[in-house]
Amino acid sequence: MGFPLPRIASAKPSLKLSLSSSETIVMPKGHFGVYVGEAEKKRFVVPLSFLKHLSFQNLLSQARKEFGLNHPIGALTIPCSEEAFIDLTCNLQNS
């Protein structure tokens, strides 16, 4: 005869963001979302630690110059190709 084990919660706390009544996004603690792409935008979740890197700050500066504070999707949008963004984030993770 066994006994039920208690459910273990996720190791990383998360933040739930409601965009509308039908859509909820779960954001891991210590991360933020950005949209990247030239024609079609794709959502990426990146760690807050990327903000301290000069190369990532340059991307944010480009976004500010292009969109100001009025991002077309309503969230932070970075104006570069997905491939360039993935290359940059891979380099940041390895450093």
C-alpha positions as CSV (number, residue, x, y, z in Angstrom):
1,M,0.0,0.0,0.0
2,G,1.4,3.4,-1.0
3,F,0.6,6.9,-0.1
4,P,0.3,9.9,-2.5
5,L,3.3,12.2,-2.8
6,P,2.7,15.9,-2.6
7,R,3.1,17.9,-5.8
8,I,6.3,19.8,-6.0
9,A,6.0,23.3,-7.4
10,S,8.3,24.6,-10.2
11,A,11.8,25.5,-9.0
12,K,11.6,28.9,-10.7
13,P,8.8,31.2,-9.7
14,S,7.0,32.8,-12.6
15,L,4.9,35.9,-13.3
16,K,1.6,35.7,-15.1
17,L,0.8,38.6,-17.4
18,S,-2.7,39.0,-18.8
19,L,-2.7,40.6,-22.3
20,S,-6.5,40.1,-22.7
21,S,-9.2,38.1,-21.1
22,S,-8.3,35.1,-23.3
23,E,-4.5,35.3,-23.4
24,T,-2.1,34.8,-20.5
25,I,1.7,34.7,-20.7
26,V,3.8,33.0,-18.1
27,M,7.1,34.8,-17.7
28,P,9.9,33.1,-15.7
29,K,11.2,35.2,-12.8
30,G,14.3,37.1,-13.9
31,H,13.4,37.2,-17.6
32,F,11.6,39.5,-20.0
33,G,10.0,39.1,-23.4
34,V,11.0,40.8,-26.6
35,Y,9.7,40.6,-30.2
36,V,12.3,40.1,-32.9
37,G,12.2,40.1,-36.6
38,E,11.9,42.2,-39.7
39,A,8.7,41.1,-41.3
40,E,7.1,38.6,-39.0
41,K,7.9,39.1,-35.3
42,K,8.8,36.2,-33.1
43,R,8.7,36.3,-29.3
44,F,11.8,35.5,-27.3
45,V,12.2,35.3,-23.5
46,V,15.7,36.5,-22.4
47,P,17.3,36.7,-18.9
48,L,17.6,40.1,-17.3
49,S,21.4,39.6,-17.1
50,F,21.6,40.4,-20.8
51,L,20.8,44.1,-20.0
52,K,24.3,44.6,-18.6
53,H,26.0,43.7,-21.9
54,L,26.9,46.5,-24.3
55,S,25.9,44.6,-27.4
56,F,22.4,44.0,-26.0
57,Q,22.2,47.6,-24.9
58,N,23.0,48.6,-28.5
59,L,20.1,46.6,-29.8
60,L,17.8,48.4,-27.2
61,S,19.2,51.7,-28.4
62,Q,18.3,50.8,-32.0
63,A,14.8,49.9,-30.9
64,R,14.4,53.2,-29.1
65,K,15.6,55.1,-32.2
66,E,13.2,53.2,-34.5
67,F,10.1,52.9,-32.4
68,G,10.6,55.3,-29.5
69,L,8.3,54.3,-26.7
70,N,5.5,53.3,-29.1
71,H,6.1,49.7,-30.1
72,P,3.8,48.4,-32.8
73,I,3.0,45.2,-31.0
74,G,2.6,46.8,-27.6
75,A,5.7,45.1,-26.2
76,L,9.5,45.7,-26.6
77,T,10.3,45.1,-30.3
78,I,13.9,44.8,-31.5
79,P,14.5,45.7,-35.2
80,C,16.9,43.0,-36.3
81,S,16.7,39.6,-38.0
82,E,16.0,36.5,-35.9
83,E,19.3,35.0,-37.0
84,A,21.3,38.0,-35.8
85,F,19.4,38.1,-32.5
86,I,20.0,34.3,-31.9
87,D,23.7,34.7,-32.7
88,L,24.0,37.6,-30.2
89,T,22.1,35.8,-27.4
90,C,24.2,32.6,-27.9
91,N,27.4,34.7,-27.6
92,L,26.0,36.4,-24.4
93,Q,25.1,33.1,-22.8
94,N,28.6,31.7,-23.5
95,S,30.4,34.7,-22.0
